[in-house]
Amino acid sequence: MEYLIIAEKPAAAARIGAALDARGRPVEVKTGKGTSYFQVTLFDTGERAFIVNGAGHLFTLERARGAKGIPVFDFKWARNGQNKRAAQYINTIEVVARQRQFGQYIVATDFDTEGSVIGYNILRFICVPAGSTFKSVLARASRMKFSALTVGELRQAWTARSPMLDCARIEAGCTRHRVDVMFGINMSAAITSAVKSAGKGYHVFSIGRVQGPTLREVCERDGAIEAHVPETYWEARARARNGTGGKVLVLESVPPSFKQEADARAIKHDCEGKVAIVSSIQQRRVTKKPPAPFNLAGLQREANLVFRFKPAKTLKIAEKLYLEALISYPRTDSEIIPPTIDVKAIMLAVEGNPAYQADARAVLQRGNLVPSKGTKMDEAHPPILPTGASKAGIALTKDEESLLDLVTRRFLALFGPDVIWEERVHEIIASSHPFKLVSNKLVSSGWAGYYPYFPVASLDDDPGLRFGQQLTLHEVDVLEKHTNPPPHHSEITLMGYMERARIGTKSTRAEIIEKIKARGYIDADPIRSTPLGKKIVEVFDTFLPAIVSEDMTRELEDDVDAIQSGTQHEVDVLEKTKRIITAMLAQFKAREQSIGSELGQLLAASSPTRGQHAVLGKCPACSKHDLVIVTLKNKKRFIACEGRSDKSCNVILPIIQVGKIYPAKKNCPSCGYPMVKCYAKGKKPWEFCVNWSKHGPREKIPAGQA
């Protein structure tokens, strides 16, 4: 009997082939189109198997032929036009799958919702041979389930493969795709149509059921920041030296802040230059247990904290490490290592790496390998763990090495003893005024000895003061402070909001943030809403709040999850989605003119159009007409004064050819010409004068951007 194995990506196919082949050397057959497949002689039976692969989603949902207008609910799976190599992979799979009669079809894509949908679509749309039916193919389909691409795990997954596909997971994944495309296509078309019907021209807008509430959260945070009214307060901090030539200590007054400056000044007057006495020392022992194993969200948070990696970058690197069999599957929610995982075997493998040998050996010598755990459990995959596999022959970048080290050292830390320190609170009296000094004395570094990314040094700053010791307060500083607004969101905190609100999935949250950023709704570093993003939320809050409400999105997420658990059915969830969208579009239609007019006014102000001309501000040369961006038919653009039409002003200026240009609503301090702000993909927004070419070289646009 011959077998057809379906992998998700080329690298995974190669790993699976090497693991299942009896000699560990699968035969790679290249098709001449930049793709290939593998032939293997199975290690257990000696039978022949063929391994093909996709490259992400080869199929995507599109409007069915003839489906026009809105609402539209008729979507069909079609070849993914956005995946440039989809056709090549499909052709390669067809060559293998349709020319043979396979006795068994094995889906070996990633064992998660997206992986199951990818494998299922390849099976039903490509692998049915001539003269056969999908039902016949499905009856001979089985599922490999693995969490790492190591030889041992892949062979175990082959031997213990499930005799049928994970149908509930497939149904849930397909449903989520349909729900998302229904919302995306219908609501985006409705907004675009509203602006056009209001006579504001044709502008493509896009909004989705997860993007809406995510954008609203950014706008609400921005609103809280803008509404913040700073309150002034004062602090009094004394500086003393611990003995001759000793460390300078900073003492905090009690209370730590004052609403009246005079109260802080009184402390300075009474205490500066005076002798203070340590009147009491209170101490307590503090323990910090080992951290939980990494799930994807935890790894993204820690990598951002330690290396300043953005979430999308962390996921990309983690996927590379997974495909190189260096870590387990990264798209997991789990913080609990199940008892089926042989942690001792992993530790012994880690010990084989000289960089971790001493620490791994110390853990093994302690015995009783019981890892710490968190609270979340993922039925499909364990937490992110190192495999301990050798890096020999694998080219890793510095960032990839760093993330692998983070995962490996986190694994070591799971088995370490508690970190223990003593927290000491010193009360110090000077001229009847109390001061406080808090310090720490490290007792045991515990698991932090294996995990240098924990700031254990900050827990060992005790100055060694004694009860009754005298200190001279050399200076007392009075500091004027102001209360701070809430901070802007970062990508990590915004993903944290999405996780708490239960919108999006662990795999898509970073991608959703990138989407609303690419559409010009938010800026990054830190994340802030743009005028366009604010206006979209304002319009929907006023006319159709459901589209930016997390409640509706969360309810549909729960429905899709219920399909996977077997308590809901696809048809019921899709019918419910259709009812929601139909009701929303009816409300939208009744307010279409108002919505179109509101959004159109914003376009006229910030990304305005007069035909093909974008308005930037008054022309300083004539003080009569506006400077506009003129876009030609070939998409090239330049800045000109509108006085060119009657030849009253001939100002023409060059402009960069990438990104979106918005007025900065201020003039250049050097020449008086308008300033603009540019938003370009992959770059931080920057401001410059439209007259930049007449300035000195230091004021010109950065090289390569003109």
Summary of the structure (lengths in Angstrom):
residues: 706
radius of gyration: 31.5
end to end distance: 62.4
largest distance: 98.7
contacts: 2258
relative contact order: 0.10
helix: 40%
strand: 22%
